[in-house]
Amino acid sequence: MSITVNLYYKGENGAARKFAEEMESSGTAEAIRAEPGNLRYEYFIPMQDPETVLLIDSWADQASIDLHHASPMMETIARLREKYDLHMKVERFIRDDVQTDDAFIRK
């Protein structure tokens, strides 16, 4: 089982993109990727909404997320969210490992 959290960062005048760029250039994103239990930490920009950045953040389990949330890294992220005046929407998914869609996937 793994847990994936989609975080949509919304700002104005390119703020969400600047936030993601600073997360990457400062090494913060890379440090999160190195945390125990992190499986994925990637930013994307939706084609239909350039003022939003999507973060796909996957973890091995809830305990890994809890450790991440308790780390000093969260203070850094919170400061950057404030700096860029971002608002967020969150979706959470739990992987069930059922492979019923394989017939529709071109590999």
PyMOL CGO cylinders between C-alpha atoms (Angstrom):
from pymol import cmd
from pymol.cgo import CYLINDER

trace = [
    CYLINDER, 0.00, 0.00, 0.00, 1.20, 3.50, -0.77, 0.3, 1, 1, 1, 1, 1, 1,
    CYLINDER, 1.20, 3.50, -0.77, -0.40, 6.90, -0.32, 0.3, 1, 1, 1, 1, 1, 1,
    CYLINDER, -0.40, 6.90, -0.32, -0.37, 9.61, -2.97, 0.3, 1, 1, 1, 1, 1, 1,
    CYLINDER, -0.37, 9.61, -2.97, -1.29, 13.19, -2.18, 0.3, 1, 1, 1, 1, 1, 1,
    CYLINDER, -1.29, 13.19, -2.18, -2.01, 15.62, -5.01, 0.3, 1, 1, 1, 1, 1, 1,
    CYLINDER, -2.01, 15.62, -5.01, -1.52, 19.20, -3.88, 0.3, 1, 1, 1, 1, 1, 1,
    CYLINDER, -1.52, 19.20, -3.88, -2.72, 21.96, -6.20, 0.3, 1, 1, 1, 1, 1, 1,
    CYLINDER, -2.72, 21.96, -6.20, -0.93, 25.23, -5.45, 0.3, 1, 1, 1, 1, 1, 1,
    CYLINDER, -0.93, 25.23, -5.45, -2.80, 28.25, -6.82, 0.3, 1, 1, 1, 1, 1, 1,
    CYLINDER, -2.80, 28.25, -6.82, -1.40, 31.77, -6.97, 0.3, 1, 1, 1, 1, 1, 1,
    CYLINDER, -1.40, 31.77, -6.97, -1.32, 34.88, -9.11, 0.3, 1, 1, 1, 1, 1, 1,
    CYLINDER, -1.32, 34.88, -9.11, 1.19, 36.27, -11.61, 0.3, 1, 1, 1, 1, 1, 1,
    CYLINDER, 1.19, 36.27, -11.61, 3.22, 33.05, -11.77, 0.3, 1, 1, 1, 1, 1, 1,
    CYLINDER, 3.22, 33.05, -11.77, 3.56, 32.70, -7.98, 0.3, 1, 1, 1, 1, 1, 1,
    CYLINDER, 3.56, 32.70, -7.98, 2.87, 28.96, -7.91, 0.3, 1, 1, 1, 1, 1, 1,
    CYLINDER, 2.87, 28.96, -7.91, 5.51, 28.30, -10.56, 0.3, 1, 1, 1, 1, 1, 1,
    CYLINDER, 5.51, 28.30, -10.56, 8.03, 30.51, -8.70, 0.3, 1, 1, 1, 1, 1, 1,
    CYLINDER, 8.03, 30.51, -8.70, 7.28, 28.55, -5.51, 0.3, 1, 1, 1, 1, 1, 1,
    CYLINDER, 7.28, 28.55, -5.51, 7.98, 25.22, -7.26, 0.3, 1, 1, 1, 1, 1, 1,
    CYLINDER, 7.98, 25.22, -7.26, 11.14, 26.64, -8.85, 0.3, 1, 1, 1, 1, 1, 1,
    CYLINDER, 11.14, 26.64, -8.85, 12.40, 27.79, -5.44, 0.3, 1, 1, 1, 1, 1, 1,
    CYLINDER, 12.40, 27.79, -5.44, 11.56, 24.42, -3.88, 0.3, 1, 1, 1, 1, 1, 1,
    CYLINDER, 11.56, 24.42, -3.88, 13.75, 22.82, -6.55, 0.3, 1, 1, 1, 1, 1, 1,
    CYLINDER, 13.75, 22.82, -6.55, 16.59, 25.38, -6.70, 0.3, 1, 1, 1, 1, 1, 1,
    CYLINDER, 16.59, 25.38, -6.70, 16.94, 25.58, -2.91, 0.3, 1, 1, 1, 1, 1, 1,
    CYLINDER, 16.94, 25.58, -2.91, 17.34, 21.81, -2.60, 0.3, 1, 1, 1, 1, 1, 1,
    CYLINDER, 17.34, 21.81, -2.60, 14.20, 21.50, -0.47, 0.3, 1, 1, 1, 1, 1, 1,
    CYLINDER, 14.20, 21.50, -0.47, 12.42, 19.23, -2.95, 0.3, 1, 1, 1, 1, 1, 1,
    CYLINDER, 12.42, 19.23, -2.95, 15.49, 17.01, -3.25, 0.3, 1, 1, 1, 1, 1, 1,
    CYLINDER, 15.49, 17.01, -3.25, 15.75, 16.76, 0.54, 0.3, 1, 1, 1, 1, 1, 1,
    CYLINDER, 15.75, 16.76, 0.54, 12.11, 15.64, 0.70, 0.3, 1, 1, 1, 1, 1, 1,
    CYLINDER, 12.11, 15.64, 0.70, 12.77, 13.02, -1.99, 0.3, 1, 1, 1, 1, 1, 1,
    CYLINDER, 12.77, 13.02, -1.99, 15.55, 11.66, 0.25, 0.3, 1, 1, 1, 1, 1, 1,
    CYLINDER, 15.55, 11.66, 0.25, 13.27, 11.32, 3.30, 0.3, 1, 1, 1, 1, 1, 1,
    CYLINDER, 13.27, 11.32, 3.30, 12.52, 7.75, 4.40, 0.3, 1, 1, 1, 1, 1, 1,
    CYLINDER, 12.52, 7.75, 4.40, 9.37, 6.47, 2.73, 0.3, 1, 1, 1, 1, 1, 1,
    CYLINDER, 9.37, 6.47, 2.73, 9.13, 9.10, -0.01, 0.3, 1, 1, 1, 1, 1, 1,
    CYLINDER, 9.13, 9.10, -0.01, 8.35, 7.44, -3.34, 0.3, 1, 1, 1, 1, 1, 1,
    CYLINDER, 8.35, 7.44, -3.34, 7.66, 10.46, -5.55, 0.3, 1, 1, 1, 1, 1, 1,
    CYLINDER, 7.66, 10.46, -5.55, 7.81, 14.24, -5.33, 0.3, 1, 1, 1, 1, 1, 1,
    CYLINDER, 7.81, 14.24, -5.33, 7.20, 15.95, -8.67, 0.3, 1, 1, 1, 1, 1, 1,
    CYLINDER, 7.20, 15.95, -8.67, 5.73, 19.24, -9.83, 0.3, 1, 1, 1, 1, 1, 1,
    CYLINDER, 5.73, 19.24, -9.83, 3.53, 19.67, -12.93, 0.3, 1, 1, 1, 1, 1, 1,
    CYLINDER, 3.53, 19.67, -12.93, 1.77, 22.62, -14.56, 0.3, 1, 1, 1, 1, 1, 1,
    CYLINDER, 1.77, 22.62, -14.56, -1.75, 21.96, -15.89, 0.3, 1, 1, 1, 1, 1, 1,
    CYLINDER, -1.75, 21.96, -15.89, -2.06, 23.08, -19.51, 0.3, 1, 1, 1, 1, 1, 1,
    CYLINDER, -2.06, 23.08, -19.51, -5.48, 24.64, -18.90, 0.3, 1, 1, 1, 1, 1, 1,
    CYLINDER, -5.48, 24.64, -18.90, -4.39, 26.61, -15.80, 0.3, 1, 1, 1, 1, 1, 1,
    CYLINDER, -4.39, 26.61, -15.80, -0.87, 28.09, -15.81, 0.3, 1, 1, 1, 1, 1, 1,
    CYLINDER, -0.87, 28.09, -15.81, -1.49, 29.78, -12.44, 0.3, 1, 1, 1, 1, 1, 1,
    CYLINDER, -1.49, 29.78, -12.44, -1.69, 26.37, -10.74, 0.3, 1, 1, 1, 1, 1, 1,
    CYLINDER, -1.69, 26.37, -10.74, 1.10, 23.91, -9.99, 0.3, 1, 1, 1, 1, 1, 1,
    CYLINDER, 1.10, 23.91, -9.99, 0.31, 20.29, -9.16, 0.3, 1, 1, 1, 1, 1, 1,
    CYLINDER, 0.31, 20.29, -9.16, 2.57, 18.44, -6.74, 0.3, 1, 1, 1, 1, 1, 1,
    CYLINDER, 2.57, 18.44, -6.74, 2.31, 14.65, -6.85, 0.3, 1, 1, 1, 1, 1, 1,
    CYLINDER, 2.31, 14.65, -6.85, 3.68, 13.45, -3.52, 0.3, 1, 1, 1, 1, 1, 1,
    CYLINDER, 3.68, 13.45, -3.52, 3.74, 9.69, -2.81, 0.3, 1, 1, 1, 1, 1, 1,
    CYLINDER, 3.74, 9.69, -2.81, 4.73, 7.90, 0.38, 0.3, 1, 1, 1, 1, 1, 1,
    CYLINDER, 4.73, 7.90, 0.38, 5.18, 4.27, 1.42, 0.3, 1, 1, 1, 1, 1, 1,
    CYLINDER, 5.18, 4.27, 1.42, 2.73, 4.59, 4.31, 0.3, 1, 1, 1, 1, 1, 1,
    CYLINDER, 2.73, 4.59, 4.31, 1.06, 6.97, 6.76, 0.3, 1, 1, 1, 1, 1, 1,
    CYLINDER, 1.06, 6.97, 6.76, 3.96, 6.69, 9.21, 0.3, 1, 1, 1, 1, 1, 1,
    CYLINDER, 3.96, 6.69, 9.21, 6.29, 8.15, 6.55, 0.3, 1, 1, 1, 1, 1, 1,
    CYLINDER, 6.29, 8.15, 6.55, 3.91, 11.06, 5.97, 0.3, 1, 1, 1, 1, 1, 1,
    CYLINDER, 3.91, 11.06, 5.97, 3.65, 11.66, 9.71, 0.3, 1, 1, 1, 1, 1, 1,
    CYLINDER, 3.65, 11.66, 9.71, 7.46, 11.82, 10.02, 0.3, 1, 1, 1, 1, 1, 1,
    CYLINDER, 7.46, 11.82, 10.02, 7.60, 14.26, 7.10, 0.3, 1, 1, 1, 1, 1, 1,
    CYLINDER, 7.60, 14.26, 7.10, 4.91, 16.46, 8.65, 0.3, 1, 1, 1, 1, 1, 1,
    CYLINDER, 4.91, 16.46, 8.65, 6.79, 16.50, 11.97, 0.3, 1, 1, 1, 1, 1, 1,
    CYLINDER, 6.79, 16.50, 11.97, 10.11, 17.43, 10.33, 0.3, 1, 1, 1, 1, 1, 1,
    CYLINDER, 10.11, 17.43, 10.33, 11.64, 20.93, 10.18, 0.3, 1, 1, 1, 1, 1, 1,
    CYLINDER, 11.64, 20.93, 10.18, 11.11, 20.70, 6.41, 0.3, 1, 1, 1, 1, 1, 1,
    CYLINDER, 11.11, 20.70, 6.41, 7.44, 21.62, 6.92, 0.3, 1, 1, 1, 1, 1, 1,
    CYLINDER, 7.44, 21.62, 6.92, 8.40, 25.00, 8.37, 0.3, 1, 1, 1, 1, 1, 1,
    CYLINDER, 8.40, 25.00, 8.37, 10.46, 25.72, 5.26, 0.3, 1, 1, 1, 1, 1, 1,
    CYLINDER, 10.46, 25.72, 5.26, 7.54, 24.75, 3.01, 0.3, 1, 1, 1, 1, 1, 1,
    CYLINDER, 7.54, 24.75, 3.01, 5.07, 26.84, 5.04, 0.3, 1, 1, 1, 1, 1, 1,
    CYLINDER, 5.07, 26.84, 5.04, 7.33, 29.91, 4.78, 0.3, 1, 1, 1, 1, 1, 1,
    CYLINDER, 7.33, 29.91, 4.78, 7.53, 29.54, 1.01, 0.3, 1, 1, 1, 1, 1, 1,
    CYLINDER, 7.53, 29.54, 1.01, 3.76, 29.09, 0.71, 0.3, 1, 1, 1, 1, 1, 1,
    CYLINDER, 3.76, 29.09, 0.71, 3.32, 32.34, 2.63, 0.3, 1, 1, 1, 1, 1, 1,
    CYLINDER, 3.32, 32.34, 2.63, 6.03, 34.11, 0.62, 0.3, 1, 1, 1, 1, 1, 1,
    CYLINDER, 6.03, 34.11, 0.62, 4.16, 33.34, -2.62, 0.3, 1, 1, 1, 1, 1, 1,
    CYLINDER, 4.16, 33.34, -2.62, 0.66, 33.73, -1.09, 0.3, 1, 1, 1, 1, 1, 1,
    CYLINDER, 0.66, 33.73, -1.09, -0.49, 30.34, -2.32, 0.3, 1, 1, 1, 1, 1, 1,
    CYLINDER, -0.49, 30.34, -2.32, -3.82, 28.63, -1.73, 0.3, 1, 1, 1, 1, 1, 1,
    CYLINDER, -3.82, 28.63, -1.73, -4.15, 24.87, -1.89, 0.3, 1, 1, 1, 1, 1, 1,
    CYLINDER, -4.15, 24.87, -1.89, -6.51, 22.07, -2.78, 0.3, 1, 1, 1, 1, 1, 1,
    CYLINDER, -6.51, 22.07, -2.78, -5.61, 18.53, -1.70, 0.3, 1, 1, 1, 1, 1, 1,
    CYLINDER, -5.61, 18.53, -1.70, -6.59, 15.08, -2.96, 0.3, 1, 1, 1, 1, 1, 1,
    CYLINDER, -6.59, 15.08, -2.96, -5.48, 11.88, -1.25, 0.3, 1, 1, 1, 1, 1, 1,
    CYLINDER, -5.48, 11.88, -1.25, -5.34, 8.40, -2.83, 0.3, 1, 1, 1, 1, 1, 1,
    CYLINDER, -5.34, 8.40, -2.83, -4.48, 5.02, -1.34, 0.3, 1, 1, 1, 1, 1, 1,
    CYLINDER, -4.48, 5.02, -1.34, -3.11, 2.44, -3.76, 0.3, 1, 1, 1, 1, 1, 1,
    CYLINDER, -3.11, 2.44, -3.76, -4.87, -0.90, -3.61, 0.3, 1, 1, 1, 1, 1, 1,
    CYLINDER, -4.87, -0.90, -3.61, -2.56, -2.81, -6.02, 0.3, 1, 1, 1, 1, 1, 1,
    CYLINDER, -2.56, -2.81, -6.02, -5.52, -4.14, -8.01, 0.3, 1, 1, 1, 1, 1, 1,
    CYLINDER, -5.52, -4.14, -8.01, -4.52, -4.29, -11.69, 0.3, 1, 1, 1, 1, 1, 1,
    CYLINDER, -4.52, -4.29, -11.69, -7.92, -4.23, -13.43, 0.3, 1, 1, 1, 1, 1, 1,
    CYLINDER, -7.92, -4.23, -13.43, -6.92, -1.61, -16.01, 0.3, 1, 1, 1, 1, 1, 1,
    CYLINDER, -6.92, -1.61, -16.01, -4.04, -3.51, -17.63, 0.3, 1, 1, 1, 1, 1, 1,
    CYLINDER, -4.04, -3.51, -17.63, -6.07, -4.23, -20.80, 0.3, 1, 1, 1, 1, 1, 1,
    CYLINDER, -6.07, -4.23, -20.80, -6.29, -0.47, -21.44, 0.3, 1, 1, 1, 1, 1, 1,
    CYLINDER, -6.29, -0.47, -21.44, -2.62, 0.39, -20.84, 0.3, 1, 1, 1, 1, 1, 1,
    CYLINDER, -2.62, 0.39, -20.84, -0.20, 0.47, -23.76, 0.3, 1, 1, 1, 1, 1, 1,
    CYLINDER, -0.20, 0.47, -23.76, 3.27, -0.43, -22.54, 0.3, 1, 1, 1, 1, 1, 1,
]
cmd.load_cgo(trace, "trace")
